[in-house]
Amino acid sequence: MTAIIHADAAVPVRADLSAVHQRALDRLALPGTWLDGSQRLAIAAETRNSGRCSLCRRRKAALSPYAIDGRHDSLGGLSEPMVDVIHRVATDPGRLSRDWYQSVLDGGFGEGNYVETVGVVVTVVALDTFRLGLGLPPLALPSAEPGEPSRYRPAAAYVQGCWVPTQSKDQVSEEDAYIYHNRFGANIQQAMSLVPAEVDGFFDMVETQYLTGAEMRDFDNEFRAINHVQIELLAARVSAINQCVY
Amino acid sequence: MILGKGEQDGGVPHGRLLVAYAEAVIHGDAAAIGRSAQSIREHLSDAALVDSAAVVATFNAIDRVADACGIPLEDEKADLTADLRADLGINDFPSQVGVA
């Protein structure tokens, strides 16, 4: 367990943010659904390394990232297909394509493995971006906890509009219903529902960093030190830079 | 402002400052982050800086969830935002090429 998280910040960080970030950091080290703790941490480390990859830089600068072949500058320890998923999601998400995703599956990558990998990448992106925004270095990664992945695949999940199999709020089993507790079940919340633990963990962070669904729609009250309009302006500018339509 | 144009606040209190901050963080420009973060602290508050960092972090991550999982825009959102998306050129984003 690390010392009090964000204690090195020049400004006070609200306690619920520190707590959720600690939970997210700890979760990276735990065995997941398709990946064990060591693999999850290796993905986290590779996510950070992706910013130094020369292949990714060339692809980012190219008219099409799919026109540039080569090998990633990786830390080693993960398969090249896994590294490609991590690097592309981390460095150029706005130009991911269904064809590319299908090629990942055709290469033997499991759907659950893919979704969990995305879950780990975005958790690290969220943690590191927050720290960057406060002028701080990334948090040290914890040590892996022992244990095997659960290999749980929800029976209700299937491909229905997204590239990946999902289960909606209406379809989810009693066992998985917790992922939609107090959540509206929007497409973004369904996105990783093939791996329920990733939904719950990621939106635990979202609701503390941003707003809960109910807070987002409550324009009579403000819940942060910036108001709804300021929050949405920040969100929109980030998404425009990332070229994310959703 | 959302597309990075305009020099005013766009009707949003301290809008230009917040946009500059978001851009600095997403582009990883340490010097610009420092300047804009200090401005937020001076013109808004320390807590506003923390919450701004948290929002930028959220959407830098959640954008990747959406794009990596290939989620569609909900029909009702698509209908509500059709004109807005066309005006802002969002339909020209790479992920939308070939999408009906």
Chai-1 contact restraints between the chains, C-beta under 6 A:
chainA,res_idxA,chainB,res_idxB,connection_type,confidence,min_distance_angstrom,max_distance_angstrom,comment,restraint_id
A,V11,B,D46,contact,1.0,0.0,6.0,A-B,restraint_1
A,V11,B,L49,contact,1.0,0.0,6.0,A-B,restraint_2
A,V11,B,V50,contact,1.0,0.0,6.0,A-B,restraint_3
A,V13,B,V50,contact,1.0,0.0,6.0,A-B,restraint_4
A,V89,B,R64,contact,1.0,0.0,6.0,A-B,restraint_5
A,V89,B,A68,contact,1.0,0.0,6.0,A-B,restraint_6
A,P93,B,R64,contact,1.0,0.0,6.0,A-B,restraint_7
A,P93,B,D67,contact,1.0,0.0,6.0,A-B,restraint_8
A,G94,B,D67,contact,1.0,0.0,6.0,A-B,restraint_9
A,G94,B,P94,contact,1.0,0.0,6.0,A-B,restraint_10
A,G94,B,S95,contact,1.0,0.0,6.0,A-B,restraint_11
A,R95,B,P94,contact,1.0,0.0,6.0,A-B,restraint_12
A,L96,B,D67,contact,1.0,0.0,6.0,A-B,restraint_13
A,L96,B,A68,contact,1.0,0.0,6.0,A-B,restraint_14
A,R98,B,G70,contact,1.0,0.0,6.0,A-B,restraint_15
A,V118,B,A68,contact,1.0,0.0,6.0,A-B,restraint_16
A,V122,B,A61,contact,1.0,0.0,6.0,A-B,restraint_17
A,V122,B,R64,contact,1.0,0.0,6.0,A-B,restraint_18
A,V122,B,V65,contact,1.0,0.0,6.0,A-B,restraint_19
A,V125,B,N60,contact,1.0,0.0,6.0,A-B,restraint_20
A,V125,B,A61,contact,1.0,0.0,6.0,A-B,restraint_21
A,A126,B,A57,contact,1.0,0.0,6.0,A-B,restraint_22
A,A126,B,A61,contact,1.0,0.0,6.0,A-B,restraint_23
A,T129,B,A57,contact,1.0,0.0,6.0,A-B,restraint_24
A,T129,B,N60,contact,1.0,0.0,6.0,A-B,restraint_25
A,F130,B,A53,contact,1.0,0.0,6.0,A-B,restraint_26
A,F130,B,A54,contact,1.0,0.0,6.0,A-B,restraint_27
A,F130,B,A57,contact,1.0,0.0,6.0,A-B,restraint_28
A,L132,B,V25,contact,1.0,0.0,6.0,A-B,restraint_29
A,G133,B,V25,contact,1.0,0.0,6.0,A-B,restraint_30
A,G133,B,A53,contact,1.0,0.0,6.0,A-B,restraint_31
A,G133,B,V56,contact,1.0,0.0,6.0,A-B,restraint_32
A,L134,B,A53,contact,1.0,0.0,6.0,A-B,restraint_33
A,G135,B,I33,contact,1.0,0.0,6.0,A-B,restraint_34
A,G135,B,G34,contact,1.0,0.0,6.0,A-B,restraint_35
A,G161,B,P72,contact,1.0,0.0,6.0,A-B,restraint_36
A,C162,B,C69,contact,1.0,0.0,6.0,A-B,restraint_37
A,C162,B,G70,contact,1.0,0.0,6.0,A-B,restraint_38
A,C162,B,I71,contact,1.0,0.0,6.0,A-B,restraint_39
A,W163,B,G70,contact,1.0,0.0,6.0,A-B,restraint_40
A,V164,B,C69,contact,1.0,0.0,6.0,A-B,restraint_41
A,N187,B,I71,contact,1.0,0.0,6.0,A-B,restraint_42
A,N187,B,E74,contact,1.0,0.0,6.0,A-B,restraint_43
A,I188,B,A66,contact,1.0,0.0,6.0,A-B,restraint_44
A,A191,B,V65,contact,1.0,0.0,6.0,A-B,restraint_45
A,A191,B,C69,contact,1.0,0.0,6.0,A-B,restraint_46
A,A191,B,I71,contact,1.0,0.0,6.0,A-B,restraint_47
A,V206,B,T58,contact,1.0,0.0,6.0,A-B,restraint_48
A,Q209,B,A54,contact,1.0,0.0,6.0,A-B,restraint_49
A,Q209,B,A57,contact,1.0,0.0,6.0,A-B,restraint_50
A,Q209,B,T58,contact,1.0,0.0,6.0,A-B,restraint_51
A,Y210,B,V55,contact,1.0,0.0,6.0,A-B,restraint_52
A,Y210,B,T58,contact,1.0,0.0,6.0,A-B,restraint_53
A,R224,B,D51,contact,1.0,0.0,6.0,A-B,restraint_54
A,A225,B,S45,contact,1.0,0.0,6.0,A-B,restraint_55
A,A225,B,A47,contact,1.0,0.0,6.0,A-B,restraint_56
A,A225,B,A48,contact,1.0,0.0,6.0,A-B,restraint_57
A,A225,B,D51,contact,1.0,0.0,6.0,A-B,restraint_58
A,I226,B,A48,contact,1.0,0.0,6.0,A-B,restraint_59
A,I226,B,D51,contact,1.0,0.0,6.0,A-B,restraint_60
A,V229,B,V12,contact,1.0,0.0,6.0,A-B,restraint_61
A,Q230,B,V12,contact,1.0,0.0,6.0,A-B,restraint_62
A,Q230,B,L18,contact,1.0,0.0,6.0,A-B,restraint_63
A,I231,B,V55,contact,1.0,0.0,6.0,A-B,restraint_64
A,L233,B,V12,contact,1.0,0.0,6.0,A-B,restraint_65
A,L233,B,G15,contact,1.0,0.0,6.0,A-B,restraint_66
A,L233,B,L18,contact,1.0,0.0,6.0,A-B,restraint_67
A,L234,B,L18,contact,1.0,0.0,6.0,A-B,restraint_68
A,L234,B,A22,contact,1.0,0.0,6.0,A-B,restraint_69
A,L234,B,V55,contact,1.0,0.0,6.0,A-B,restraint_70
A,L234,B,V56,contact,1.0,0.0,6.0,A-B,restraint_71
A,A235,B,V55,contact,1.0,0.0,6.0,A-B,restraint_72
A,A235,B,F59,contact,1.0,0.0,6.0,A-B,restraint_73
A,A236,B,I2,contact,1.0,0.0,6.0,A-B,restraint_74
A,R237,B,I2,contact,1.0,0.0,6.0,A-B,restraint_75
A,R237,B,V19,contact,1.0,0.0,6.0,A-B,restraint_76
A,R237,B,A22,contact,1.0,0.0,6.0,A-B,restraint_77
A,V238,B,A22,contact,1.0,0.0,6.0,A-B,restraint_78
A,V238,B,I26,contact,1.0,0.0,6.0,A-B,restraint_79
A,V238,B,V56,contact,1.0,0.0,6.0,A-B,restraint_80
A,V238,B,F59,contact,1.0,0.0,6.0,A-B,restraint_81
A,V238,B,N60,contact,1.0,0.0,6.0,A-B,restraint_82
A,S239,B,F59,contact,1.0,0.0,6.0,A-B,restraint_83
A,S239,B,D63,contact,1.0,0.0,6.0,A-B,restraint_84
A,A240,B,I2,contact,1.0,0.0,6.0,A-B,restraint_85
A,A240,B,L3,contact,1.0,0.0,6.0,A-B,restraint_86
A,I241,B,I26,contact,1.0,0.0,6.0,A-B,restraint_87
A,N242,B,D63,contact,1.0,0.0,6.0,A-B,restraint_88
A,Q243,B,F93,contact,1.0,0.0,6.0,A-B,restraint_89
A,C244,B,D63,contact,1.0,0.0,6.0,A-B,restraint_90
A,C244,B,A66,contact,1.0,0.0,6.0,A-B,restraint_91
A,C244,B,D67,contact,1.0,0.0,6.0,A-B,restraint_92
A,V245,B,I90,contact,1.0,0.0,6.0,A-B,restraint_93
A,V245,B,F93,contact,1.0,0.0,6.0,A-B,restraint_94
A,V245,B,S95,contact,1.0,0.0,6.0,A-B,restraint_95
A,V245,B,Q96,contact,1.0,0.0,6.0,A-B,restraint_96
A,Y246,B,A66,contact,1.0,0.0,6.0,A-B,restraint_97
A,Y246,B,L73,contact,1.0,0.0,6.0,A-B,restraint_98
